Amino acid sequence: MREALIILPNEDNHGRHIVAVHDRLQVALCNVFGGYTATQACGGWQSTDGARIEESVTCYMVAMEDSQANAAVLREIALDAGKEAKQEAMYVRYASGEVEIIPTK
C-alpha cells in the first residue's frame, strides 16, 4: 500500500466554514478506502493578480494500492469536494506519488 492525499480548505472563498463538505469527504474516504488521517495545515499560493493567498486547510491521507482504478476514484472524490466547496482547484497526491492540481470548473 501507498499513501495518497487530498487537501481541502477549511473555509469557502467568503470565509464561511465548510464543515458539511468535510463531513461528506470523510464519509466518502471511509466508504471507499476504509478510513483516513486528517491533519491541520496552512497553505498558500500566488493568485493570478499577484496577491499572496494563505488559508487553513485539512490534509486527508488515505492508504491504498497504487492502481489506476484507485486514482480515478480518489480524483472523483476530490473533484466532488472541490465543486461543493466552490474551489477553483483541488490538490491531490496519488498513491504513485504523482501530484495533480485538479480544476473544478
C-alpha positions as CSV (number, residue, x, y, z in Angstrom):
1,M,0.0,0.0,0.0
2,R,1.0,3.6,-0.5
3,E,-0.3,6.9,0.9
4,A,-2.5,9.3,-1.0
5,L,-3.6,12.8,-0.1
6,I,-6.4,15.3,-0.6
7,I,-6.1,18.9,0.7
8,L,-9.4,20.7,1.4
9,P,-9.6,24.3,2.7
10,N,-11.4,24.8,6.0
11,E,-13.4,27.8,4.7
12,D,-15.0,28.8,1.4
13,N,-13.9,31.8,-0.5
14,H,-16.2,34.0,1.6
15,G,-14.6,32.9,4.9
16,R,-17.5,30.5,5.9
17,H,-16.6,27.2,7.5
18,I,-17.4,24.3,5.2
19,V,-18.0,21.6,7.8
20,A,-20.6,19.8,5.8
21,V,-18.2,19.4,2.9
22,H,-15.6,18.0,5.2
23,D,-18.1,15.6,6.7
24,R,-19.1,14.3,3.3
25,L,-15.4,13.9,2.2
26,Q,-14.7,12.0,5.4
27,V,-17.6,9.6,4.8
28,A,-16.5,9.1,1.2
29,L,-12.9,8.3,2.2
30,C,-14.1,5.8,4.8
31,N,-16.6,4.1,2.5
32,V,-14.1,3.7,-0.3
33,F,-10.7,3.3,1.4
34,G,-11.7,2.2,4.9
35,G,-10.5,5.4,6.7
36,Y,-8.3,8.5,6.7
37,T,-6.0,10.5,8.8
38,A,-6.6,14.3,8.9
39,T,-4.1,16.9,9.9
40,Q,-4.5,20.7,10.0
41,A,-2.1,22.8,8.0
42,C,-1.7,26.2,6.3
43,G,-1.4,26.5,2.6
44,G,-0.5,29.4,0.4
45,W,-0.2,30.4,-3.3
46,Q,0.1,33.4,-5.5
47,S,-3.1,34.4,-7.3
48,T,-3.2,35.5,-10.9
49,D,-3.2,39.2,-9.8
50,G,0.0,38.6,-7.8
51,A,-1.6,38.6,-4.4
52,R,-0.3,36.0,-1.9
53,I,-3.2,33.9,-0.5
54,E,-3.0,31.9,2.7
55,E,-5.7,29.7,4.2
56,S,-6.1,27.0,6.8
57,V,-6.6,23.5,5.3
58,T,-7.1,20.0,6.3
59,C,-4.9,17.3,4.7
60,Y,-6.6,13.9,4.3
61,M,-4.3,11.0,4.0
62,V,-5.5,7.5,2.9
63,A,-3.7,4.2,2.4
64,M,-4.4,2.5,-0.9
65,E,-3.0,0.3,-3.5
66,D,-1.4,2.2,-6.3
67,S,-3.7,1.5,-9.2
68,Q,-5.4,3.5,-11.9
69,A,-8.8,2.5,-10.5
70,N,-8.0,3.8,-7.1
71,A,-6.5,7.0,-8.6
72,A,-9.7,7.6,-10.6
73,V,-11.9,7.2,-7.5
74,L,-9.7,9.5,-5.4
75,R,-9.7,12.1,-8.2
76,E,-13.5,11.9,-8.4
77,I,-13.9,12.3,-4.6
78,A,-11.6,15.3,-4.6
79,L,-13.4,16.9,-7.6
80,D,-16.8,16.4,-5.9
81,A,-15.5,18.0,-2.7
82,G,-13.9,20.9,-4.6
83,K,-17.0,21.6,-6.5
84,E,-19.2,21.5,-3.4
85,A,-16.7,23.8,-1.6
86,K,-16.7,26.2,-4.7
87,Q,-12.9,25.9,-5.0
88,E,-11.1,26.8,-8.2
89,A,-8.9,23.7,-8.0
90,M,-8.1,20.8,-5.7
91,Y,-4.7,19.4,-4.7
92,V,-4.3,15.6,-4.8
93,R,-1.3,13.4,-4.4
94,Y,-1.9,9.9,-5.7
95,A,-0.5,6.7,-4.3
96,S,2.0,6.7,-7.2
97,G,3.4,9.9,-5.8
98,E,2.2,12.0,-8.7
99,V,0.6,15.3,-7.8
100,E,-2.3,16.9,-9.7
101,I,-4.0,20.3,-9.2
102,I,-7.5,19.5,-10.5
103,P,-9.5,22.4,-11.9
104,T,-13.1,22.2,-10.6
105,K,-14.8,24.5,-13.1
